[in-house]
Amino acid sequence: MQMKTKTMGSRFRNFLMTCCLVAVGGVAGSLAQAEAAPLQVGYSDWPGWVAWQVALDKGWFKEAGVDVSFQWFDYSASLDAFASGKLDAVTATNGDVLVTGSGGHKGMIVLVNDYSNGNDMIIGAPGVTSIKDLKGKKVGVERGLVDHLLLLNALQAAGMKETDITLVDTKTNETPQVLASGDVAAIGAWQPSAGQALRQVPGSRPIYTSHDAPGLIYDVLAVDPASLKAHPDDWKKVVGVWKRVVAFIEDPNTQGEALEIMSRRVGLEPASYKKLLKGTHLLTLEDNQKVYERNDTLSSIYGSTQNADNFNVKYEVYKAAQNIDTYIDPALIHELAK
């Protein structure tokens, strides 16, 4: 049993350079793609996106009358493909939708699949039992990525500032080794790196996770505006299928089959995948109605995305603040609720 090397971990990479390089060509490509059939969607290894595999295997898109092709990618490659106009839509975090858009190729968030509910972690070394224990100590985290944001949230919740620690810029896939070295008091990582660190370092433990900050990290379906304009009814059908997906996964009578489908897609055993699914809070279409309510809290896709934009600008993921209203489109969710 072996998890793929890009499993979830690369969800939060900085794609700004790639986006800038392909921005000009991407616009023309996306317009051509908008006229093509079937709709092309890039998805990758995160439970809230692997969930689409249930609909694919069950034939629900065909039943809904929509011609759509889901293309499997490593996460970074999916954003590259979307940025270059080779896809109609891509699954991404709300923060990475902004990164891609800042490079010249915007995506419209038409559905929020889930929020991270524990799969992203701040892990303390043996003897470190709380965030407050980190004062004056070193913490390894990849600067500018989402678990850096998680760390800042944890410090704020503990009444601390970033200056109360020494941040050691560490590649996420190297965090288990760095924690094991004893050079840092904690790391910030997501699965599978988080789980690897916990296994490698006896006595280490999660001291803050995305479960403590629901809505900090949303995972979404972002659609090329040209494709959305050209095929609104088709995208409505795609989003509508999500209702069946979540119901099938959460129903105790069918969850076993769902786990078999999802785990097969990523090369894991169902029992192992079930643990990852627990760290992902899937959102129903009814939940989406609430998430699309406009406010400045993490319970809203607006508030969460503004928070991500503030972070991205502060840590120079990109230079200019983004107008988040131009990235969020609640129309399909509202229409499906009627």
Secondary structure by P-SEA (a helix, b strand, c coil): ccccccccccccccaaaaaaacaaaaaaaaaaaaacccbbbbbccccccccaaaaaaaccccccccbbbbbbccaaaaaaaaaacccccccccaaaaaaaaaacbbbbbccccccccccccccccccccccccccccccccccccaaaaaaaaaaaaacccccccccccccccaaaaaaaacccccccccaaaaaaaaaacccccccccccccccccccbbbbcaaaaaacaaaaaaaaaaaaaaaaaaaccccaaaaaaaaaaaacccaaaaaaaaaabbbbcaaaaaaaaccccccccaaaaaaaaaaaaaaaccccccccccccccaaaaaaaac
